[in-house]
């Protein structure tokens, strides 16, 4: 689903990188708006502001909102679905159930962890409507879900594209059988993809180990959510537990309980993958809601009065805004600084390399960005430990096309055993000829592989 929408943006802007950035920023704006209105309808106006503040002050969410990834796009669809669901719950408009179903279908086509939103099919049954209307609304939801899936099934069959998001088996294998200490390593994933072919192979490989590891990971996840600053900055996470208790005391407990079931289901499902902040964005607005509800309770409990009428009416929102001001500023500063460093390297290296690298050349790098912009063929930087092993891997590639090796920040981070290449040092790799390098020494280097030379 993400690739299709990105292709549409590419048609409009004629630049893949720019299109990805615009799509992510658009998704970020949609996420803020829909989260605000969802929690406003679910609880009250104060809660809506809390959700907004939390998303804006989360360093992880802000950082991913300026990257070209599908993470914020997925959350925007997830948030839209919940907003339409609560509108359908509160308003007697049958078409909203169809629209809600359509968004559930779109979420499913984007990522397999959207599976938990299928529980919304039961939402009409907690309304006070007659049984006949409950059946009708559930049917409308199912029709809505089936519609985008059926359309995509036809497109996939016609074009040969994958029907549903694939790679679930590799993610599961990476979580429980990673050959490295990392459960999110791209290198380990490549190894496991050659070891397993499907989900059933992974599940039956060592089910006891999977079960044990799952519950250990669940305990770690609880610690990450409740007692660390991984998702949200200090001091917001401190208000999470007391705020949740106060949230549970709000009116319309049935719909709140339903949100709890969906959120818990999502947590239990995503726990099958190694922990990454980007997978838990659905929790971020709840931190903010807990914060403002706690602020409201404290201010009312101690009968805090403000002289200005507007300030008095919105004192809980103002208190939450003050508390989130520092983490919001830090998240913006950290995210923009980190992204600029990456963009600067990519822009400089691509611009310089255009003069030296012909189209269809093989480019070995950790990330595919440079090969994509230079219209080259990307070869993944091999997972080897020594220069002789690296040379052997390069010699296995197609010899009728020139090969280039890019070594920058990502390569230094993931292949530190070849750190000599960051400074242009080829003493241990005479088969690599330095072509171009960064304007500031030690940032990146581009090499050409000379098949006639060897380390021996």
N, C-alpha and C positions, 0 to 999 in steps of 0.2 A: 504493500500500500504506500509506504513512504517513498519508494523508488518511483512510483507512478506520479505522485504529487510533485516530487522533485523534478521529474521530466517536464511536467507542465510549467513549472517555474523557469526551467531552463529554456523552454520555448519562448517565454515572455522576456527573459533578460539575456539570453544567449551567452551565459557564462555559468558553468556548473558550480564553481566555488561561490560566486556572488549569489546564485540562486539558493544554494544550501544555507548561506548566512541569512538571507531574507526570509526563507521558509522557517528557520529556527526562531528568528526574532518575532515573526508573525505568530508562531506557535506559543512563544513566551507571552505575548500580549493576550492571546486567547486564554491561556492558562490562568493569568492573573484575573481576568474579567470573570470567567466561569467559576473559578474557585471562590471569588468574592460573593457572587450571587448565590452559589450553591449553599454556602454556610450561612448566608444572610437568610435564605428561605428555610434552611434546616433549623437554625437557632434564632438569631436576631441580627440586627445591623452591626452590633459590636463584634460579633463572631466573624462576620464577613471581612471587617477591617483587619481582624487578627490573622485570618488566612492570607490576606494580601501582604501584610507586613512580613509574615514568616517566609513566604516565597521570595520576596524581594531581598530579604536579609540572609537567605541561605547561600553560602558561598558556592556550594556544589550546583545548586539549581541555576544561579546566575552564570556560573562558568559554562555550563552546558548550553545555556541560552545564546551564547555567542560562538558556539562551535557548529560545525556542519555534521551533526549526528541526528539520529532519529529519536533520541531519548525525550527531549522536550516535546517533540511532535506527538509521541505516544501519550505522554501525560496530558497534553491538550485534548486529545480525543477522549481519554479516560475521564477527564474533568467535565467535558461537554456532555458525555453520556450521563454522568451523575446529575448534572444540572437539569437535563431534559427529563430524567427519571423523576426527580422531585417535583418538577412542574406538572408532569403527568399525574403524579400522586395527589397533588393538591388541587389541580384543576380538572374539571370533568370535560376534557377534550380528547376524544378517542384518537385523533390523528397524532397526538403527542406520543402515544405508546408506539405507534408505527415508526415515528422519527427516532425514538429512543432505541428501538430494535435495530434500525439502520445503523446507528452509531455503534451499537454493540458489535454488529457484523464488521464494521470498519476497524474497530479495535482488534477483533480476532484476526483480521487479515494483516494487521500491522505487526503484532507480536503474540506469541502463544500464551504469554502470561496474562493476556486479556480474558482468558478462559473464565476467570472468576466472575466476570460481569454477567455471565449466563444466569447467575442467581437472581437477576432482576426479573426474570420470567415469573417469579413468585411474588414480586412486589404488589401487583394488583390485589392479591389475596389478603393483604393486611389493611386494605381500605374498608370503609363502611358501606360500600356499594352493594347492591343486590348480587347474588351469586351469578345471575345471568350476565351482568356487566363485568364481573371479575373474569369469567370465562372468555368473554369477548375481548377484554383488554389484554389478557394473556395471549390470546390468539393473534391479536394485532402485533404484539411484541415479537412473536415467533415469525410472523410474516415479514416484519421489518428486518429481523436478523438474517433471514434466509435470502432476502432480496440482493444485497451487495455480494453475498457469498456465491449465489447462483450466477450473477453477472460475471464475477471474477472467474468462476469455474469455466464459463464459456470462453472468456478471453485467454485464460491459461491453456485451455485445450487447443485453441486456435493458434496461439503463438509459441506454445511449448514452454511457457514460463511455469515456475513452481506454483502449485495451487495454494498452499499455506506456507507460513514462515517455516523454514527448515533449519536444521542445525541443532535442534533440541537435544538429540542424542549426544552430540559432541559437547554441549554445555554440561550435560549431566555427567558425562565421563570425565570432563575437566574438573568438576567439583569433587568427585570421589576417587578418581584414579589418576590424578595428575602426576606425571613423572618428576615434577619439580615441586618446590614448596609453595608455589603460587597456584591458586585455583582460578585465576583469570588470565593466565599467560597465553599469549598467542602462539608462542613456540610450542608449548606443551599441547595446545589444541591440535596443531598440525600433526604431531606424533600420534595422538589419540584417534584422529580421523583416519589414519592408516591402519589402526588396530581394530576399530569398531565400524560397523556398517549401518546399524540401526539401533533404535531405542531398546528393543527386546534384548539384544546382545549385552548392552550396558547393564540393564536391570538384573539379568541372570548371571552376570560375571561374578559378583560377590554381594548378594543381597544383604547378608548380615552386616557387612562393613558399611553398606549404604545406610542402613537403619541406625546403626550406632553413630555414624558420622553426622547424620541428619539432626539428631537430638543434641549432639555437642554443638553443632553450628547454630541450632535454635537458641541455646543458652548464650552463645556469643552474640547472636543477633539482639537478644533482649538487652544485653549489656550495652551494645552499640546504640540502641534506641533510647534507653532510659538514662544512661550515666556517662555518655560521651558527647563530644561536639562534632561528630562525624557529619550529621545531617544539618544541624542548626548550631549557630554560634552561642557562646556565653553571652548573657545568662539565660537565654530563652529556654534551653533544655531543662533548667531547674524547675520550671513551672509546669512541666508536662504531666507528672503524676497527680499533683493536687488539682490541676485544671481539669483533668479527665474525670475525677470524682465529681467535681462541680458540674461538668457537662452532663454527666449521667443523671443529674437531678433536674435537668431542664424538662419542660413540658414536651408532649408528643414523644414519649420514650420509645414507642414502638418503631418509629422510623429511625430514631437514633440507634436502636438495637440492630436494625437492619443494616445501617452503615457500619456498625461494629462487626457484623458477620462478614460483610464484603471485605472490609479492611483486614480482618483476621485471616480470611481465606487467601487474600493476596499475599499476606506475610508468609503464610505456610507454604504457598506455591513457590514464591520467589526464593525461599530459603533453600530450594533444591539447587540453586546456583551460588557460586562463590560470592561473598559479600562485595557489593559495589554500591556507592552512594546513589548512583544514577537509577538504580532499580527500585529505590524507596522514596521517590519524589511524592508519591501519594500520601506519605505521612507528614510531609513538611507543613501543609496548611493546618493540620490538626495541632501541631505545636503552637501555632499562632492563636488558634481558637482557645486552646487551654490557657495561654498567657493572658488574653484579654478577659476571659471569664474569671480568672484568678484575681486580676487587677480590679475588676468590677466588684468582686466579693469583698476584697480587703478595703476598698474605698467606702463601700456601703457599710461594712461592719464597723469601721472606725468613724463613720459619719463625717467623712471628709467633705467640706463644702468649699466651692470656689466662687469668688465674687462675680465673675463674668458669666452671663447666662449661657452663652455658647459653650464655654469651657465646662460649666457645671453639667450640661446635658451630655457632653462627650468626654468626660474626665477619664473614663476607662480606656477609650481609644487614644487619648492624648498620652496617658501613662504608658500604654503599650508602644506608642510611637517613639517616646523618649527612650524606652528600654531597648528598642530595636535599632535606634539610630547608629550606634557604634558598630554592631555587627553588619548592618546594611552598608555602611561606608567601607568597612574592611572587605566585605565580599566583592563590592564593585572594584575596589583598588586591586585586590589580589587577582581577580579573574581577568581584568583588562590587561594587567601587566603580564600575566602568564600567556595570554593569547597573543599579545603583541610580539612577544619574543618568538613564538612559533611562526607567526605570519611574516616577521622580518626575515627569518631564515629561509622560509619557502620562497618569498618574493625575490630575494637576492640570488639564491641558488638557481632558480628557474630562469631568471633573466640572463644570468651569465652563461648557463649551460646551453641555451638556445643556439649560441654561436658554434658550439663544438659537437653536440650530439645530433646525429641524423635521425629522421623518423624511423620507427620500427626497431631501433637499437634496443638491446637488452640492458635494463638498469636494475642493479641489485641494491635494494634498500629495505629498511624496516617498514616504511609506510609507502603507499602507492601514489602519493600526491605528485611528486616530481615526474615519474613516468607518465602519469595521466596528462599533465600539462605539456609535456614534450612529445606526446604521441608515440611514446616508446612502449616496450613490453616489460611489465614489472615481474621481476623474480624476487621472491622473498629472501631476505638476508639469511643465509644458512645457519642452522643451530649447531655450530661446531666450536671447538675449544682452542685449536691451534692454527697457525698460519698454513702449515702443510695441508691440514684438513680443509681449510678454506680454499686453498688452491685446487685441490682435488674436486671440490664441489663445483667450482667455476669451470673446470675442464669437462664436466659432464654436460654442460649446457650446449646449445646449438652453436657450432663454430663458424657458420656462414654469416653471422651477424656480429657486429662489434658489441663488446660487453663493457659496461661502466659500473663502478662501485661507488655508491654515495655513502659517506660517513659523517653524520651530524649528531644533533642532540639526542634523538631517539636511539640511534645506533650506539652512541656512547653509553646510554642508560641501560640498554638491553644486551649489548655485546661489549662489555668493558674490557674483555680479554684482547681486543684489537684497538685499544685506546691510542696506540702510537699513530694510528691513521688520522686522528683528529688534528694532529700537528704536521701532517705530511711526511712522517717518518716511514720510509719503505725499506729500512735495513733488513727486516725480516720478511719482506714481501717484494722482492725485486721485479716480480711479474706484474706489479701495479705501477703505472706511471701517473704521477700527479698531473692533472689537467688544469683545474681551477680551484680556488679556495676562497674563503670568506674574507671580506675587507678587514675584519678584525681577526687576527690569528687565533686559532683554536676553537672556532665556532663550527666549521664544516669543511670538508674537502671532497673533491670528485676525482676519481681515478679511472684510467682505462686499463683493461686487462690485456696484457701481452702474452698471447698463448705460446710464443716461441721462447719466452724466458721462464726460468724455474728457480725455486729456492735452493735446489741442489747444485 
